[in-house]
Amino acid sequence: LIRLIWDREIDPGRVFDLTLPLEQAAEAYRAMDERRAIKVLLTP
C-alpha cells in the first residue's frame, strides 16, 4: 500500500482520514480509539 501511495498510484486521502507525523503516533492511536479517525497515515 505504501508503495502505491509514494508512487502516486492511489490517493491516500481516499484511504486515510488523518495524517500525522510519526512523532504523534500516540495521538494517532488516541484518535482511532475515540473514533475520530479510522485509518491514520504516519509520515516520517
Backbone as CSV, one residue per row, in Angstrom:
resi,resn,N_x,N_y,N_z,CA_x,CA_y,CA_z,C_x,C_y,C_z
1,LEU,0.827,-1.195,0.000,0.000,0.000,0.000,0.871,1.259,0.000
2,ILE,1.886,1.263,0.834,2.754,2.444,0.914,3.406,2.729,-0.430
3,ARG,3.867,1.694,-1.115,4.500,1.883,-2.425,3.519,2.554,-3.391
4,LEU,2.270,2.134,-3.392,1.266,2.727,-4.283,1.032,4.195,-3.947
5,ILE,1.066,4.516,-2.664,0.890,5.913,-2.250,2.086,6.746,-2.684
6,TRP,3.308,6.265,-2.389,4.517,7.025,-2.742,4.650,7.175,-4.252
7,ASP,4.212,6.176,-5.000,4.259,6.247,-6.463,3.077,7.016,-7.044
8,ARG,2.237,7.542,-6.184,1.059,8.327,-6.567,0.087,7.556,-7.459
9,GLU,0.046,6.244,-7.246,-0.892,5.420,-7.996,-2.272,5.428,-7.347
10,ILE,-2.314,5.697,-6.053,-3.594,5.879,-5.377,-3.515,7.122,-4.508
11,ASP,-4.659,7.722,-4.251,-4.756,8.930,-3.439,-4.966,8.519,-1.982
12,PRO,-4.005,8.802,-1.086,-4.151,8.368,0.298,-5.326,9.030,1.005
13,GLY,-5.774,10.161,0.488,-6.941,10.811,1.073,-8.168,9.927,1.011
14,ARG,-8.192,9.019,0.077,-9.320,8.104,-0.038,-9.140,6.887,0.864
15,VAL,-7.940,6.692,1.366,-7.657,5.535,2.221,-7.547,5.967,3.683
16,PHE,-6.815,7.036,3.937,-6.571,7.510,5.296,-7.404,8.755,5.564
17,ASP,-7.938,8.872,6.761,-8.706,10.072,7.073,-7.970,11.014,8.026
18,LEU,-6.736,10.654,8.386,-5.912,11.526,9.219,-4.448,11.246,8.914
19,THR,-3.666,12.303,8.757,-2.229,12.166,8.520,-1.496,12.922,9.620
20,LEU,-0.567,12.232,10.265,0.212,12.830,11.345,1.672,12.427,11.196
21,PRO,2.593,13.240,11.749,3.999,12.827,11.750,4.192,11.660,12.714
22,LEU,5.197,10.861,12.462,5.486,9.682,13.276,5.599,10.021,14.764
23,GLU,6.097,11.208,15.062,6.259,11.623,16.457,4.921,11.703,17.184
24,GLN,3.821,11.780,16.438,2.495,11.880,17.049,1.730,10.554,16.961
25,ALA,2.462,9.454,16.965,1.827,8.132,16.875,0.841,7.907,18.020
26,ALA,1.173,8.373,19.200,0.262,8.203,20.338,-1.060,8.918,20.076
27,GLU,-1.002,10.099,19.498,-2.222,10.838,19.150,-3.014,10.094,18.085
28,ALA,-2.319,9.462,17.153,-2.998,8.686,16.115,-3.802,7.553,16.739
29,TYR,-3.194,6.826,17.668,-3.910,5.744,18.350,-5.084,6.289,19.157
30,ARG,-4.880,7.429,19.800,-5.946,8.053,20.581,-7.118,8.432,19.681
31,ALA,-6.813,9.020,18.515,-7.867,9.419,17.574,-8.661,8.206,17.094
32,MET,-7.974,7.106,16.832,-8.685,5.895,16.398,-9.507,5.312,17.546
33,ASP,-8.955,5.320,18.750,-9.673,4.800,19.913,-10.938,5.606,20.188
34,GLU,-10.863,6.924,19.984,-12.005,7.811,20.227,-12.906,7.931,19.005
35,ARG,-12.618,7.167,17.975,-13.410,7.132,16.737,-13.416,8.470,15.989
36,ARG,-12.341,9.262,16.179,-12.181,10.493,15.406,-11.491,10.205,14.090
37,ALA,-10.888,9.017,13.982,-10.201,8.589,12.767,-10.367,7.083,12.632
38,ILE,-10.403,6.637,11.382,-10.494,5.206,11.119,-9.124,4.658,10.740
39,LYS,-8.462,5.348,9.800,-7.113,4.949,9.384,-6.220,6.179,9.401
40,VAL,-5.066,6.030,10.011,-4.127,7.138,10.146,-2.853,6.814,9.380
41,LEU,-2.391,7.782,8.607,-1.111,7.664,7.909,-0.067,8.405,8.734
42,LEU,0.952,7.682,9.199,2.062,8.296,9.927,3.197,8.541,8.943
43,THR,3.657,9.783,8.885,4.709,10.154,7.943,6.039,10.315,8.677
44,PRO,7.151,10.035,7.981,8.468,10.151,8.621,8.824,11.589,8.961
